[in-house]
Every structure is written in C-alpha cells, then in structure tokens.
C-alpha cells in the first residue's frame, strides 16, 4: 500500500522578535493587573519573570506534544481505513486498490478512507441518511406555524 510519510515539524527557532514579544507579554500582564486591580496589585501574585530558556523549552514541549497528537490521529485514521478495507469483499478490495494505485491526490488516510467508503457502499448510505435527515428537518420547519399567524409580525 502506498502512502506518504507524515513530515516532521520544523524545530522551534527563537528569534529576537519572538523573545522580545514573549518578554513584552510578561510586562503587559503586570501592567494589566495593576490597571485592573489598582488597590490590590501589590497583593496579587505577579507573573514569573521572563526566562528565555524556559520559554524555549515550553515551546519545544508544546510543539512535541502537538506533533505527537497529530501523528497519533493520522495513525488512528489509517488503522480505521485499513480495518474497513480488510472487511470489504475481495471484489471491493480489488476495486479499492485499483483506485488507490491510480490516485493522483495526496496519499493520506482520509483519501484512502474516501475510496474505501465509495467502493464499499458506506458513502452512499451516509449520503442517503443525510438526505433523509435534511428532509425531516425541512418537514419540521414547514410544520411550524407562520409568524404572521402567531401575531409576531404585522402584515
């Protein structure tokens, strides 16, 4: 099965502009506390002083966690798509693989899931249910009394 490996994020680079903005954020928080609570500003806990190393480590930690979440989500989608692929009949699997091998779009789990859904009938069932739900909503709206008959609007 062909797929494209998920690219890794670029490493965090702390430029002077980013460092200046992060330092300014701490000063702005102190000023906001002083302006919002002028009588109690000396009693409130002040933000920690700016530490460039701490900021860099925090951003690296957050980026690493975000990348891990996205990679886990993509892997979950691949597992689900492959599970549905292997539950399909041999004829459906042949059609799915033929479509996947000629697929010219991105080689992502969502695209493979789309092909599986199209060939195993899930897409048609989902579309039918959506149309039925929309028709039910339209019927319920049509059954509502007119605002004119309730006296909310004058003709």
C-alpha positions as CSV (number, residue, x, y, z in Angstrom):
1,X,0.0,0.0,0.0
2,X,1.4,3.3,-0.9
3,X,1.3,6.3,1.5
4,X,3.3,9.4,2.2
5,X,5.1,9.6,5.5
6,X,3.9,12.3,7.7
7,X,6.5,15.1,7.8
8,X,8.1,16.2,11.0
9,X,7.6,19.7,12.3
10,X,10.4,22.2,11.9
11,X,12.4,22.7,15.2
12,X,11.5,25.7,17.3
13,X,13.7,28.6,16.5
14,X,13.7,31.5,18.9
15,X,14.3,34.7,17.0
16,X,15.0,38.0,18.7
17,X,11.5,39.1,17.7
18,X,9.9,36.1,19.4
19,X,12.0,36.7,22.5
20,X,11.0,40.3,22.6
21,X,7.3,39.5,22.3
22,X,7.5,36.9,25.0
23,X,9.2,39.3,27.3
24,X,6.7,42.0,26.5
25,X,3.9,39.6,27.3
26,X,5.0,39.3,30.9
27,X,5.3,43.1,31.2
28,X,1.8,43.5,29.7
29,X,0.4,41.0,32.2
30,X,1.9,43.0,35.1
31,X,0.5,46.3,33.7
32,X,-2.9,44.7,33.2
33,X,-3.0,43.5,36.8
34,X,-2.0,47.0,38.0
35,X,-4.7,48.7,35.9
36,X,-7.5,46.2,36.6
37,X,-6.9,46.0,40.3
38,X,-5.1,49.2,41.4
39,X,-5.8,48.8,45.1
40,X,-4.7,45.1,45.3
41,X,-2.0,45.0,42.6
42,X,0.7,44.6,45.2
43,X,-1.1,41.7,46.9
44,X,-1.7,39.7,43.7
45,X,0.7,37.1,42.5
46,X,2.8,38.6,39.8
47,X,3.7,36.6,36.7
48,X,7.1,34.9,36.8
49,X,9.9,37.0,35.4
50,X,10.8,36.2,31.8
51,X,13.3,33.4,31.2
52,X,14.3,32.8,27.6
53,X,15.4,29.2,28.3
54,X,12.1,28.4,30.0
55,X,10.2,29.9,27.1
56,X,12.2,27.9,24.5
57,X,11.7,24.6,26.5
58,X,8.0,25.4,26.9
59,X,7.5,25.9,23.1
60,X,9.5,22.8,22.3
61,X,7.4,20.8,24.7
62,X,4.2,22.1,23.3
63,X,5.3,21.5,19.7
64,X,6.4,18.0,20.5
65,X,3.0,17.2,22.2
66,X,1.1,18.7,19.2
67,X,3.1,16.7,16.7
68,X,2.6,13.5,18.7
69,X,-1.2,14.2,18.8
70,X,-1.4,14.8,15.1
71,X,0.7,11.7,14.3
72,X,-1.4,9.6,16.6
73,X,-4.6,10.9,15.0
74,X,-3.3,10.2,11.5
75,X,-2.3,6.7,12.5
76,X,-5.7,6.1,14.1
77,X,-7.4,7.1,10.8
78,X,-5.1,4.8,8.8
79,X,-5.9,1.9,11.2
80,X,-9.7,2.6,10.8
81,X,-9.4,2.8,7.0
82,X,-7.4,-0.4,6.7
83,X,-9.8,-2.2,9.1
84,X,-12.7,-1.3,6.8
85,X,-10.7,-2.2,3.7
86,X,-10.0,-5.7,5.0
87,X,-13.6,-6.1,5.9
88,X,-14.7,-5.5,2.3
89,X,-15.3,-8.3,-0.1
90,X,-12.4,-9.4,-2.4
91,X,-14.1,-7.7,-5.4
92,X,-14.4,-4.4,-3.4
93,X,-10.8,-4.7,-2.2
94,X,-9.6,-5.1,-5.8
95,X,-11.5,-2.1,-6.9
96,X,-10.2,0.0,-4.0
97,X,-6.6,-1.0,-4.7
98,X,-7.0,-0.2,-8.4
99,X,-8.4,3.2,-7.5
100,X,-5.7,3.8,-4.9
101,X,-2.9,2.9,-7.2
102,X,-4.2,5.4,-9.8
103,X,-5.0,8.0,-7.2
104,X,-3.3,11.3,-8.0
105,X,-4.2,13.2,-4.9
106,X,-2.5,13.3,-1.5
107,X,-1.6,9.8,-0.1
108,X,-3.3,10.4,3.3
109,X,-5.5,8.3,5.4
110,X,-8.6,10.5,4.7
111,X,-8.2,10.0,1.0
112,X,-7.8,6.2,1.4
113,X,-10.9,6.2,3.7
114,X,-12.8,8.1,1.0
115,X,-12.0,5.4,-1.6
116,X,-12.9,2.6,0.8
117,X,-16.2,4.4,1.6
118,X,-17.1,4.9,-2.1
119,X,-16.4,1.3,-3.0
120,X,-18.0,-0.5,0.0
121,X,-21.2,1.5,-0.1
122,X,-20.7,3.5,3.1
123,X,-20.6,6.8,1.3
124,X,-24.0,6.1,-0.4
125,X,-25.5,5.1,2.9
126,X,-24.2,8.2,4.6
127,X,-25.5,10.4,1.8
128,X,-28.9,8.7,1.9
129,X,-29.1,9.3,5.7
130,X,-28.0,12.9,5.3
131,X,-30.7,13.5,2.7
132,X,-33.3,11.8,4.9
133,X,-32.3,14.0,7.9
134,X,-32.4,17.1,5.8
135,X,-35.9,16.2,4.5
136,X,-37.1,15.6,8.1
137,X,-35.7,19.0,9.2
138,X,-37.5,20.6,6.2
139,X,-40.8,18.9,7.1
140,X,-40.5,20.0,10.8
141,X,-39.8,23.6,9.7
142,X,-42.7,23.5,7.3
143,X,-45.0,22.3,10.1
144,X,-44.2,25.3,12.3
145,X,-46.9,28.0,12.4
146,X,-46.3,31.1,10.4
147,X,-45.1,34.1,12.4
148,X,-47.9,36.1,10.9
149,X,-50.5,33.7,12.3
150,X,-49.0,34.0,15.8
151,X,-49.2,37.8,15.7
152,X,-45.4,38.4,15.9
153,X,-45.3,40.4,12.7
154,X,-47.8,42.8,11.3
155,X,-48.7,42.3,7.6
